[in-house]
Amino acid sequence: MIENIEPKQDTRDNGPTIIQESGWYQGFGSECKEYLGIDLEGRFYYGLEIGEGDLCWDGPYETRAKAQEGLDAAFARWDELVSQREQAWEDRQIALFEGRESRSAGL
């Protein structure tokens, strides 16, 4: 959930002024944080930080709603990739377990 915050400048890369920032979302071997920002001309941006310090901005968008749509889509892509990674790990663990069970049963 993104929270409204006191506007602050993103000093890491001369990015837009951050107007909303989420907490960290934990995924399978990954973490993600969402941002909305605005530049001096009133154009909006969204940012997705994957792991601490790896923030990428996208934009400009003419409206905050369009920036939010882009952010929602970017977050959904991150979430899907994390879910796929977790499912692949679970599948490997099941296969390893089944292989051990087969060997111990003498099959």
C-alpha positions in Angstrom: 0.0 0.0 0.0 1.4 3.3 -1.0 1.2 6.1 1.6 1.2 9.8 1.1 4.3 11.3 2.5 5.9 14.8 2.8 7.3 15.4 -0.7 11.1 14.8 -0.8 13.6 14.9 -3.5 15.1 11.6 -4.7 18.8 12.5 -4.2 20.1 9.2 -5.6 19.8 10.2 -9.3 18.3 13.7 -9.5 14.9 12.0 -9.9 11.5 13.5 -9.4 10.2 14.6 -6.1 8.8 11.6 -4.3 5.1 12.2 -3.4 4.1 8.6 -2.4 6.2 5.7 -1.2 5.3 2.2 -0.2 6.9 -0.1 2.4 9.0 -3.0 1.3 7.2 -5.9 -0.3 8.9 -9.3 0.3 9.0 -11.8 -2.4 10.8 -15.1 -2.9 14.4 -14.0 -2.8 13.5 -10.4 -3.8 12.0 -7.3 -2.3 10.3 -4.3 -4.0 9.3 -0.8 -3.1 6.9 1.5 -5.1 7.1 5.2 -5.6 5.2 8.0 -7.3 6.9 11.2 -8.2 6.4 14.6 -9.8 8.9 16.8 -11.7 9.1 20.6 -11.8 6.8 20.8 -14.8 4.0 18.9 -12.9 4.5 15.6 -14.9 4.2 12.3 -13.0 6.6 9.3 -12.8 6.5 6.0 -11.1 9.5 4.2 -9.6 10.1 0.6 -8.7 13.0 -0.2 -6.4 14.1 -3.9 -6.6 16.4 -4.4 -3.7 17.8 -1.5 -1.8 19.4 1.1 -4.0 18.1 -0.1 -7.4 15.4 2.4 -8.1 14.3 3.0 -11.7 11.9 5.8 -12.7 9.5 5.6 -15.7 7.7 8.5 -17.2 6.7 11.2 -17.7 3.0 10.8 -17.5 0.5 13.6 -17.9 -1.7 12.5 -15.0 -1.1 10.8 -11.7 -3.6 8.2 -12.6 -1.6 7.2 -15.7 1.6 6.9 -13.6 -0.3 4.8 -11.1 -1.5 2.5 -13.9 2.1 2.1 -15.0 3.2 1.4 -11.4 0.5 -1.2 -10.9 1.5 -3.0 -14.1 5.2 -2.9 -13.2 4.5 -4.3 -9.7 2.3 -7.0 -11.2 5.2 -8.1 -13.5 7.6 -8.2 -10.5 5.1 -10.2 -8.5 4.6 -12.6 -11.3 8.3 -13.2 -11.8 8.8 -13.8 -8.1 5.8 -16.2 -8.1 7.3 -18.1 -11.0 10.7 -18.3 -9.3 9.1 -19.6 -6.1 7.0 -22.2 -8.0 10.2 -23.4 -9.9 12.0 -23.8 -6.6 9.0 -25.8 -5.1 8.9 -28.0 -8.1 12.6 -28.8 -7.8 12.3 -29.6 -4.1 9.4 -31.9 -4.8 11.3 -33.7 -7.6 14.3 -34.1 -5.3 12.2 -35.5 -2.5 10.4 -37.9 -4.9 13.8 -39.0 -6.2 15.0 -39.7 -2.7 11.8 -41.6 -1.8 12.1 -43.7 -5.0 15.7 -44.6 -4.2 15.0 -45.5 -0.6 12.1 -47.7 -1.7 14.3 -49.5 -4.1 12.4 -48.5 -7.2 
